[in-house]
Amino acid sequence: MNKRNETVESEVSKTMQLLDAMVPLKADHRFRVRLMQRIDEEFGQTNRTKNFSIHLDYRLAIMTLLLMLNVASTLFIKPDEELKVNVADQVVESQGDEYSTQEFAYYDQTASYETQSERQNP
Amino acid sequence: MPQNLPEERVGGKRSAMTSPDERFKSLVAEHQEMVLNTCYRFVFNREDAEDLAQDVFIEVFRSLVQFREESKLSTWIYRIAVTKSLDHLRRLNRKKRFSSLKRMIGLADPADTLAAPAGENPAETCANNERALLLQNALNTLPDSQKTAFLLSKQEGFSNQEIADILNTSVSAVESLVHRAKKNLHDKLYAFYAER
């Protein structure tokens, strides 16, 4: 029984000693090269995505601004047109009035003088 | 390149290099072997350890801006290495569970059962026999804190104080974790060999 225990203990201790026997690894020169390549790939890509999103942000801002201007123009320019129509009406009216005033009345009246042919052949 | 990588952080001495790119390369050169070997202790496989070490430095590169200097830069880097290694082991365990489930329902992928190429086998790297696999399996049954404290204590270059800093605990807690890990490992291995 004791011999059996000793055998088992010996196996256990041999197995546990494997950890002490592990030879430390040496990093080869390609380790850093591969790492820097991965960093370039991963973070270069991120920067490109970032730049793209910045461009997209600018585009979005410009589009929003244009949309706002468009909406604003429909809201504010319409009353102006009505105003313009009113002003035009007033001008036409005032023009009409001017021609109907006393000073311009002779345009409406028939001529009261005779022409030269009428004078010669009455 | 991270701009907040002061010269003092690289090697603890002033450097003539001013470019952040050069300083990051220098930081990698200084810590790569410690990071690589830390990962290797957890995964028992050079290829996986290299991939993990790459992931660690990419994380360092990404998060260096957020580093608050509450701990040493090296401690912070090794903590990332430990976290990445534990995540890797968890993924492997999930994969193993899923593979055994697939085997049970007859959907096993033949590629899962293919032997690793010569020279990349954990057993071959460690002692080239089943002991390495047995040890790895026994280690994977330990709680993360015990496993981490025990594996870091086995690695040259880590004092108990440094392990305590990495685990964010006290030196006495580390000693206790290492002691319990050794005992649990011993018991598990003993049970295995006794049943044989």
Interface residues (C-beta under 8 A of the other chain):
Chain A: T7 V8 E9 E11 V12 K14 T15 M16 L18 L19 D20 A21 M22 P24 L25 K26 A27 F31 R32 R34 L35 M36 R38 I39 E42 F43
Chain B: K25 V28 A29 Q32 E33 L36 N37 Y40 R41 R46 A49 E50 A53 Q54 F57 I58 F61 R62 T125 C126 A127 R131 A132 L134 L135 L151 K154 E156 K182 L185 H186 L189 Y190 Y193 A194
